[in-house]
């Protein structure tokens, strides 16, 4: 839960497009990480905040909205490792 709050604060505190683009990349790495299903379930609040953070970054910084939307789209459309493993449960 503390990690989730930290991600939410990072999204809130970002002040420029460069930092937002960097954070977008890190959030994308997190949601596309390949871990075992127990770790995925344990990190579910963090993953949800990462998805929400990508949406907030797109709203806050319209210049990186396309990047953020592509990351979210790829997560949902391309079989992401997390969704694939959760589907197997």
Sine and cosine of phi, psi and omega as CSV:
sin_phi,cos_phi,sin_psi,cos_psi,sin_omega,cos_omega
0.00,0.00,-0.58,0.81,0.00,-1.00
-0.91,0.42,-0.63,0.77,0.04,-1.00
-0.89,0.46,-0.61,0.79,0.02,-1.00
-0.89,0.45,-0.68,0.74,0.03,-1.00
-0.90,0.43,-0.61,0.79,0.02,-1.00
-0.91,0.42,-0.66,0.75,0.03,-1.00
-0.90,0.44,-0.67,0.74,0.03,-1.00
-0.88,0.48,-0.66,0.75,0.04,-1.00
-0.92,0.39,-0.62,0.79,0.05,-1.00
-0.87,0.49,-0.70,0.71,0.02,-1.00
-0.89,0.46,-0.68,0.73,0.00,-1.00
-0.91,0.41,-0.62,0.78,-0.13,-0.99
-0.99,0.10,-0.27,0.96,-0.02,-1.00
-0.87,0.50,0.75,-0.66,-0.08,-1.00
-0.91,-0.41,-0.18,0.98,-0.02,-1.00
-0.64,-0.77,0.24,-0.97,-0.07,-1.00
-0.91,0.41,-0.56,0.83,0.00,-1.00
-0.89,0.45,-0.74,0.68,0.04,-1.00
-0.91,0.42,-0.61,0.80,0.01,-1.00
-0.91,0.41,-0.65,0.76,0.02,-1.00
-0.91,0.42,-0.65,0.76,0.04,-1.00
-0.90,0.44,-0.71,0.71,0.01,-1.00
-0.91,0.42,-0.61,0.79,0.05,-1.00
-0.85,0.52,-0.68,0.73,0.03,-1.00
-0.90,0.43,-0.66,0.75,0.00,-1.00
-0.93,0.37,-0.63,0.78,0.03,-1.00
-0.91,0.41,-0.62,0.78,0.04,-1.00
-0.90,0.44,-0.67,0.75,0.06,-1.00
-0.86,0.51,-0.65,0.76,-0.04,-1.00
-0.92,0.40,-0.71,0.71,-0.05,-1.00
-0.96,0.28,-0.31,0.95,0.02,-1.00
-0.97,-0.24,0.22,0.98,0.00,-1.00
-0.93,0.37,0.38,-0.93,-0.07,-1.00
-0.88,-0.48,1.00,-0.09,0.00,-1.00
-0.85,-0.53,0.13,-0.99,0.05,-1.00
-0.96,0.28,0.29,-0.96,-0.13,-0.99
-0.90,0.43,-0.51,0.86,0.02,-1.00
-0.92,0.39,-0.66,0.75,0.03,-1.00
-0.93,0.37,-0.61,0.79,0.04,-1.00
-0.87,0.48,-0.72,0.70,0.01,-1.00
-0.91,0.42,-0.60,0.80,0.02,-1.00
-0.93,0.38,-0.53,0.85,-0.03,-1.00
-1.00,-0.09,0.20,0.98,-0.06,-1.00
-0.83,0.56,-0.70,0.72,0.05,-1.00
-0.87,0.50,-0.62,0.78,0.03,-1.00
-0.91,0.41,-0.67,0.74,0.01,-1.00
-0.90,0.43,-0.63,0.78,0.03,-1.00
-0.90,0.43,-0.66,0.75,0.02,-1.00
-0.93,0.38,-0.56,0.83,0.06,-1.00
-0.90,0.44,-0.68,0.73,0.05,-1.00
-0.89,0.45,-0.69,0.72,0.03,-1.00
-0.90,0.43,-0.63,0.78,0.01,-1.00
-0.89,0.46,-0.62,0.78,0.06,-1.00
-0.88,0.47,-0.64,0.77,0.06,-1.00
-0.92,0.40,-0.66,0.75,0.02,-1.00
-0.92,0.40,-0.62,0.79,0.04,-1.00
-0.89,0.45,-0.63,0.78,0.03,-1.00
-0.90,0.44,-0.59,0.81,0.02,-1.00
-0.96,0.28,-0.67,0.74,-0.07,-1.00
-0.96,0.28,-0.58,0.81,-0.04,-1.00
-0.81,-0.59,1.00,0.00,-0.02,-1.00
-0.85,0.53,-0.40,0.92,-0.01,-1.00
-0.93,0.37,-0.43,0.90,0.03,-1.00
-0.95,-0.30,0.20,0.98,-0.03,-1.00
-0.86,0.51,-0.67,0.74,0.00,-1.00
-0.87,0.49,-0.70,0.72,0.01,-1.00
-0.88,0.48,-0.72,0.69,-0.02,-1.00
-0.90,0.44,-0.68,0.73,0.00,-1.00
-0.92,0.40,-0.64,0.77,0.05,-1.00
-0.88,0.47,-0.64,0.77,0.02,-1.00
-0.90,0.44,-0.70,0.72,0.03,-1.00
-0.91,0.42,-0.67,0.74,0.01,-1.00
-0.88,0.47,-0.72,0.69,0.00,-1.00
-0.89,0.46,-0.59,0.81,0.03,-1.00
-0.88,0.47,-0.65,0.76,-0.06,-1.00
-0.99,0.11,-0.60,0.80,-0.11,-0.99
-1.00,0.04,-0.75,0.66,0.04,-1.00
-0.97,0.25,0.66,-0.75,-0.01,-1.00
-0.89,0.46,1.00,-0.07,0.02,-1.00
-0.94,0.35,0.53,-0.85,-0.02,-1.00
-0.84,0.54,-0.60,0.80,-0.03,-1.00
-0.92,0.39,-0.77,0.63,-0.01,-1.00
-0.90,0.43,-0.60,0.80,0.01,-1.00
-0.89,0.46,-0.70,0.72,-0.01,-1.00
-0.94,0.34,-0.61,0.80,0.03,-1.00
-0.93,0.37,-0.55,0.84,0.03,-1.00
-0.91,0.42,-0.55,0.84,0.00,-1.00
-0.93,0.36,-0.41,0.91,-0.02,-1.00
-0.93,0.36,0.00,0.00,0.00,0.00
